[in-house]
């Protein structure tokens, strides 16, 4: 029986290999120390490569690692050794492009840390429990933007899609009471 494609981890590290945002969906790394050691090892193995224009693929500790760099950020998606590299590359590209949209093209560590909530929401929209939910960057960014709107803001200061999302939320709440 064919299994559903899955992701073991998504990592966003800085140019020194330190965490910016990470999410693990596998018990392969049971402790925080094991996770940090894995991140350090993956970073060390990949830092000398030139993955700036398109994604690169590497095998590491029985995992397929697909990665891409932009400015001072390093994006990684990890799957099992029998996982399809093209699917992992699609997840990586969706994450990469969604972050670019959410940060308005200004993808660097400072901007990423200032908008960490959006990046973490982005990870939640892409993968849940290791199962890939969405890879289209515009859909991901749209869902994240609708989650992050200030519901208390006056309707005149919201975009039409934000206003519709707010109205839908209020309607849902009133129907569930």
PASEBA-1860 file (N, C-alpha, C; in nm, 3 decimals):
! residues 177
1> XXXXXXXX> 0.084/-0.118/0.000/0.000/0.000/0.000/0.088/0.124/0.000 ~ 0.059/0.219/-0.085/0.135/0.344/-0.094/0.105/0.431/0.027 ~ 0.209/0.494/0.079/0.188/0.585/0.192/0.186/0.729/0.141 ~ 0.123/0.812/0.217/0.113/0.953/0.183/0.250/1.018/0.198 ~ 0.290/1.106/0.106/0.419/1.175/0.122/0.422/1.251/0.254 ~ 0.536/1.247/0.321/0.544/1.315/0.450/0.677/1.387/0.466 ~ 0.677/1.479/0.560/0.793/1.562/0.590/0.834/1.533/0.733 ~ 0.965/1.520/0.757/1.014/1.496/0.893/1.043/1.626/0.967
9> XXXXXXXX> 1.091/1.726/0.894/1.119/1.855/0.958/1.128/1.965/0.854 ~ 1.101/2.086/0.898/1.125/2.206/0.819/1.209/2.297/0.906 ~ 1.322/2.339/0.852/1.416/2.421/0.928/1.440/2.554/0.857 ~ 1.445/2.659/0.933/1.487/2.789/0.883/1.599/2.835/0.977 ~ 1.722/2.833/0.924/1.839/2.867/1.003/1.903/2.994/0.950 ~ 1.981/3.061/1.035/2.051/3.180/0.989/2.186/3.141/0.928 ~ 2.265/3.239/0.889/2.392/3.213/0.820/2.499/3.154/0.911 ~ 2.469/3.142/1.041/2.562/3.079/1.135/2.511/2.943/1.181
17> XXXXXXXX> 2.398/2.899/1.127/2.341/2.770/1.163/2.252/2.774/1.286 ~ 2.218/2.892/1.332/2.131/2.906/1.450/1.984/2.906/1.405 ~ 1.897/2.861/1.495/1.754/2.853/1.465/1.692/2.990/1.445 ~ 1.610/2.999/1.344/1.520/3.112/1.328/1.379/3.058/1.353 ~ 1.342/2.953/1.279/1.215/2.884/1.300/1.234/2.739/1.257 ~ 1.193/2.646/1.342/1.203/2.504/1.308/1.076/2.434/1.352 ~ 1.044/2.327/1.281/0.928/2.246/1.317/0.963/2.101/1.284 ~ 0.949/2.014/1.383/0.976/1.871/1.365/0.845/1.794/1.368
25> XXXXXXXX> 0.834/1.697/1.275/0.712/1.617/1.264/0.741/1.469/1.285 ~ 0.862/1.437/1.332/0.906/1.299/1.347/0.972/1.282/1.482 ~ 0.968/1.160/1.533/1.033/1.130/1.660/1.178/1.084/1.641 ~ 1.234/1.105/1.523/1.373/1.066/1.496/1.471/1.140/1.587 ~ 1.431/1.257/1.633/1.516/1.339/1.719/1.437/1.364/1.847 ~ 1.451/1.275/1.948/1.364/1.280/2.066/1.390/1.397/2.161 ~ 1.513/1.446/2.166/1.544/1.553/2.260/1.579/1.681/2.186 ~ 1.572/1.791/2.256/1.610/1.919/2.197/1.758/1.919/2.158
33> XXXXXXXX> 1.841/1.854/2.239/1.985/1.845/2.208/2.007/1.769/2.078 ~ 1.930/1.661/2.056/1.943/1.585/1.932/1.899/1.669/1.812 ~ 1.794/1.747/1.830/1.746/1.834/1.722/1.850/1.939/1.688 ~ 1.908/2.002/1.790/2.011/2.104/1.766/2.135/2.045/1.701 ~ 2.173/1.924/1.742/2.288/1.857/1.681/2.260/1.826/1.534 ~ 2.138/1.782/1.504/2.099/1.756/1.365/2.106/1.884/1.282 ~ 2.052/1.993/1.336/2.055/2.122/1.266/2.198/2.166/1.238 ~ 2.284/2.152/1.337/2.425/2.190/1.322/2.493/2.105/1.215
41> XXXXXXXX> 2.467/1.974/1.218/2.529/1.884/1.121/2.480/1.912/0.979 ~ 2.350/1.933/0.963/2.294/1.964/0.830/2.352/2.096/0.780 ~ 2.357/2.195/0.866/2.411/2.325/0.827/2.558/2.312/0.784 ~ 2.636/2.241/0.864/2.778/2.224/0.834/2.798/2.153/0.701 ~ 2.717/2.050/0.674/2.731/1.975/0.550/2.693/2.058/0.427 ~ 2.597/2.149/0.443/2.543/2.220/0.326/2.596/2.362/0.308 ~ 2.665/2.417/0.407/2.701/2.559/0.400/2.797/2.593/0.286 ~ 2.876/2.498/0.240/2.973/2.526/0.134/2.912/2.518/-0.006
49> XXXXXXXX> 2.787/2.475/-0.014/2.723/2.463/-0.145/2.665/2.597/-0.188 ~ 2.631/2.606/-0.316/2.575/2.729/-0.370/2.430/2.704/-0.408 ~ 2.343/2.702/-0.309/2.201/2.674/-0.332/2.121/2.804/-0.333 ~ 2.170/2.904/-0.402/2.103/3.034/-0.401/2.002/3.049/-0.514 ~ 2.028/2.988/-0.627/1.937/3.006/-0.740/1.827/2.900/-0.743 ~ 1.862/2.776/-0.713/1.761/2.672/-0.708/1.794/2.573/-0.598 ~ 1.697/2.491/-0.562/1.713/2.399/-0.449/1.816/2.291/-0.480 ~ 1.887/2.250/-0.376/1.983/2.140/-0.384/1.927/2.025/-0.300
57> XXXXXXXX> 1.975/1.904/-0.330/1.929/1.785/-0.258/2.049/1.710/-0.204 ~ 2.040/1.663/-0.080/2.148/1.584/-0.021/2.088/1.472/0.063 ~ 2.162/1.361/0.074/2.127/1.254/0.167/2.208/1.276/0.293 ~ 2.142/1.269/0.409/2.211/1.293/0.534/2.146/1.210/0.644 ~ 2.222/1.120/0.707/2.172/1.035/0.815/2.040/0.966/0.777 ~ 2.037/0.902/0.662/1.917/0.832/0.614/1.797/0.924/0.594 ~ 1.823/1.050/0.564/1.718/1.146/0.534/1.751/1.218/0.404 ~ 1.646/1.250/0.330/1.662/1.336/0.213/1.646/1.479/0.262
65> XXXXXXXX> 1.744/1.564/0.234/1.739/1.704/0.275/1.739/1.789/0.149 ~ 1.636/1.870/0.134/1.627/1.964/0.022/1.644/2.102/0.082 ~ 1.730/2.184/0.021/1.760/2.312/0.083/1.785/2.422/-0.020 ~ 1.769/2.544/0.029/1.787/2.663/-0.054/1.826/2.778/0.037 ~ 1.913/2.865/-0.012/1.960/2.979/0.067/1.915/3.109/0.002 ~ 1.887/3.209/0.084/1.863/3.344/0.036/1.920/3.439/0.141 ~ 2.001/3.531/0.098/2.070/3.626/0.185/2.128/3.553/0.305 ~ 2.082/3.586/0.427/2.138/3.521/0.546/2.044/3.416/0.606
73> XXXXXXXX> 1.954/3.361/0.525/1.863/3.256/0.572/1.884/3.128/0.491 ~ 1.876/3.015/0.560/1.891/2.885/0.498/1.763/2.806/0.524 ~ 1.694/2.766/0.416/1.568/2.692/0.423/1.597/2.543/0.400 ~ 1.544/2.455/0.485/1.563/2.311/0.471/1.430/2.239/0.489 ~ 1.408/2.135/0.407/1.296/2.043/0.426/1.354/1.903/0.427 ~ 1.316/1.824/0.527/1.372/1.690/0.546/1.262/1.586/0.535 ~ 1.295/1.477/0.465/1.202/1.365/0.455/1.278/1.235/0.472 ~ 1.205/1.125/0.479/1.267/0.994/0.492/1.349/0.959/0.369
81> XXXXXXXX> 1.435/0.857/0.382/1.525/0.822/0.272/1.450/0.773/0.149 ~ 1.327/0.725/0.164/1.250/0.678/0.049/1.148/0.782/0.002 ~ 1.158/0.904/0.053/1.064/1.010/0.016/1.100/1.067/-0.122 ~ 1.000/1.109/-0.194/1.020/1.166/-0.327/1.082/1.306/-0.316 ~ 1.198/1.323/-0.379/1.270/1.451/-0.370/1.192/1.565/-0.434 ~ 1.118/1.534/-0.539/1.041/1.640/-0.607/0.929/1.693/-0.517 ~ 0.868/1.605/-0.442/0.763/1.650/-0.350/0.824/1.737/-0.240 ~ 0.938/1.694/-0.184/1.005/1.774/-0.082/1.050/1.908/-0.139
89> XXXXXXXX> 1.097/1.908/-0.263/1.139/2.033/-0.327/1.020/2.126/-0.348 ~ 0.904/2.069/-0.377/0.782/2.150/-0.394/0.741/2.212/-0.261 ~ 0.753/2.136/-0.152/0.723/2.189/-0.019/0.820/2.303/0.013 ~ 0.948/2.281/-0.014/1.050/2.384/0.011/1.020/2.511/-0.069 ~ 0.988/2.495/-0.197/0.961/2.612/-0.281/0.836/2.684/-0.233 ~ 0.734/2.610/-0.192/0.613/2.673/-0.139/0.642/2.753/-0.013 ~ 0.722/2.696/0.077/0.760/2.766/0.201/0.843/2.890/0.168 ~ 0.942/2.871/0.082/1.033/2.979/0.042/0.955/3.095/-0.021
97> XXXXXXXX> 0.868/3.064/-0.116/0.791/3.168/-0.186/0.688/3.234/-0.093 ~ 0.625/3.157/-0.005/0.527/3.214/0.088/0.595/3.311/0.184 ~ 0.713/3.274/0.234/0.788/3.364/0.321/0.824/3.491/0.245 ~ 0.865/3.476/0.120/0.895/3.592/0.036/0.775/3.685/0.020 ~ 0.657/3.626/-0.001/0.536/3.707/-0.014/0.500/3.776/0.116 ~ 0.508/3.701/0.227/0.470/3.757/0.357/0.566/3.866/0.403 ~ 0.692/3.853/0.367/0.793/3.953/0.405/0.811/4.058/0.296 ~ 0.722/4.056/0.198/0.721/4.153/0.087/0.856/4.159/0.015
105> XXXXXXXX> 0.914/4.042/-0.009/1.039/4.034/-0.086/1.163/4.066/-0.007 ~ 1.148/4.114/0.116/1.263/4.150/0.198/1.296/4.032/0.291 ~ 1.352/3.926/0.232/1.377/3.803/0.306/1.518/3.806/0.365 ~ 1.526/3.841/0.493/1.652/3.834/0.566/1.622/3.802/0.712 ~ 1.726/3.775/0.789/1.708/3.729/0.927/1.632/3.830/1.011 ~ 1.667/3.958/1.002/1.602/4.060/1.085/1.453/4.065/1.056 ~ 1.419/4.069/0.930/1.278/4.075/0.890/1.204/3.947/0.931 ~ 1.272/3.832/0.918/1.212/3.704/0.956/1.184/3.701/1.106
113> XXXXXXXX> 1.277/3.750/1.186/1.256/3.750/1.332/1.145/3.847/1.373 ~ 1.135/3.960/1.303/1.029/4.055/1.333/0.891/4.000/1.297 ~ 0.888/3.908/1.201/0.761/3.849/1.156/0.758/3.699/1.183 ~ 0.817/3.658/1.293/0.827/3.516/1.326/0.689/3.451/1.337 ~ 0.591/3.525/1.387/0.456/3.471/1.398/0.401/3.430/1.261 ~ 0.427/3.511/1.159/0.380/3.478/1.024/0.450/3.355/0.970 ~ 0.580/3.343/0.997/0.656/3.228/0.948/0.608/3.099/1.016 ~ 0.582/3.105/1.147/0.532/2.987/1.217/0.392/2.949/1.169
121> XXXXXXXX> 0.307/3.048/1.144/0.175/3.019/1.085/0.191/2.956/0.947 ~ 0.288/3.005/0.873/0.317/2.953/0.740/0.352/2.803/0.749 ~ 0.438/2.768/0.844/0.474/2.627/0.863/0.350/2.544/0.896 ~ 0.262/2.598/0.979/0.139/2.527/1.016/0.046/2.507/0.897 ~ 0.044/2.601/0.805/-0.042/2.589/0.687/0.014/2.491/0.585 ~ 0.146/2.472/0.583/0.209/2.384/0.484/0.201/2.238/0.526 ~ 0.239/2.209/0.650/0.246/2.070/0.697/0.178/2.060/0.833 ~ 0.103/1.952/0.852/0.041/1.925/0.981/0.071/1.780/1.018
129> XXXXXXXX> 0.146/1.761/1.125/0.180/1.626/1.169/0.262/1.548/1.068 ~ 0.335/1.617/0.983/0.417/1.551/0.882/0.346/1.536/0.748 ~ 0.216/1.554/0.745/0.138/1.541/0.622/0.134/1.677/0.551 ~ 0.164/1.674/0.423/0.169/1.797/0.343/0.026/1.841/0.313 ~ -0.005/1.965/0.351/-0.140/2.019/0.329/-0.147/2.108/0.206 ~ -0.045/2.192/0.188/-0.049/2.293/0.083/0.092/2.327/0.038 ~ 0.108/2.350/-0.094/0.239/2.390/-0.145/0.232/2.516/-0.232 ~ 0.113/2.567/-0.256/0.098/2.688/-0.336/0.123/2.810/-0.247
137> XXXXXXXX> 0.228/2.885/-0.280/0.271/2.997/-0.195/0.163/3.104/-0.179 ~ 0.089/3.134/-0.284/-0.013/3.239/-0.273/-0.128/3.195/-0.181 ~ -0.164/3.067/-0.186/-0.268/3.016/-0.097/-0.219/3.018/0.047 ~ -0.095/2.973/0.067/-0.037/2.972/0.202/-0.032/3.114/0.259 ~ 0.023/3.206/0.181/0.035/3.346/0.227/-0.103/3.405/0.253 ~ -0.201/3.373/0.170/-0.337/3.423/0.189/-0.398/3.373/0.319 ~ -0.380/3.244/0.348/-0.434/3.188/0.472/-0.364/3.250/0.593 ~ -0.232/3.265/0.585/-0.157/3.325/0.696/-0.201/3.469/0.717
145> XXXXXXXX> -0.217/3.544/0.608/-0.259/3.684/0.618/-0.399/3.694/0.680 ~ -0.488/3.600/0.645/-0.623/3.606/0.702/-0.621/3.569/0.851 ~ -0.525/3.487/0.893/-0.512/3.455/1.036/-0.456/3.572/1.115 ~ -0.370/3.648/1.050/-0.294/3.749/1.124/-0.356/3.888/1.121 ~ -0.473/3.903/1.057/-0.533/4.037/1.054/-0.578/4.077/1.193 ~ -0.579/4.203/1.215/-0.626/4.255/1.343/-0.777/4.265/1.336 ~ -0.845/4.171/1.401/-0.992/4.168/1.395/-1.053/4.291/1.459 ~ -0.977/4.361/1.545/-1.029/4.479/1.610/-1.013/4.605/1.527
153> XXXXXXXX> -0.941/4.594/1.416/-0.920/4.712/1.332/-1.051/4.751/1.265 ~ -1.073/4.880/1.246/-1.195/4.922/1.178/-1.199/4.866/1.036 ~ -1.320/4.839/0.988/-1.334/4.781/0.855/-1.273/4.870/0.747 ~ -1.271/5.001/0.769/-1.217/5.092/0.668/-1.066/5.075/0.650 ~ -0.997/5.017/0.752/-0.853/4.997/0.744/-0.815/4.856/0.700 ~ -0.914/4.772/0.668/-0.887/4.636/0.625/-0.906/4.626/0.475 ~ -0.834/4.532/0.413/-0.856/4.506/0.271/-0.990/4.435/0.258 ~ -1.037/4.424/0.137/-1.167/4.358/0.114/-1.163/4.214/0.161
161> XXXXXXXX> -1.054/4.142/0.130/-1.047/4.001/0.172/-1.039/3.990/0.324 ~ -0.969/4.083/0.388/-0.963/4.082/0.534/-1.100/4.112/0.593 ~ -1.170/4.208/0.535/-1.304/4.242/0.583/-1.399/4.124/0.567 ~ -1.391/4.055/0.453/-1.475/3.937/0.432/-1.441/3.827/0.532 ~ -1.313/3.807/0.558/-1.272/3.706/0.656/-1.325/3.741/0.795 ~ -1.318/3.869/0.831/-1.369/3.913/0.960/-1.521/3.892/0.968 ~ -1.592/3.928/0.860/-1.737/3.910/0.857/-1.773/3.762/0.866 ~ -1.699/3.678/0.795/-1.725/3.534/0.798/-1.702/3.479/0.940
169> XXXXXXXX> -1.597/3.528/1.005/-1.566/3.484/1.142/-1.678/3.524/1.238 ~ -1.726/3.648/1.226/-1.835/3.695/1.313/-1.964/3.616/1.287 ~ -1.992/3.587/1.161/-2.111/3.510/1.125/-2.100/3.369/1.183 ~ -1.985/3.307/1.170/-1.964/3.171/1.223/-1.984/3.170/1.373 ~ -1.928/3.269/1.441/-1.943/3.276/1.587/-2.089/3.291/1.627 ~ -2.163/3.377/1.553/-2.304/3.400/1.588/-2.388/3.274/1.561 ~ -2.353/3.197/1.459/-2.427/3.075/1.429/-2.396/2.964/1.528 ~ -2.278/2.964/1.584/-2.238/2.858/1.677/-2.283/2.884/1.820
177> X> -2.336/3.003/1.849/-2.382/3.033/1.984/-2.510/2.962/2.018
END
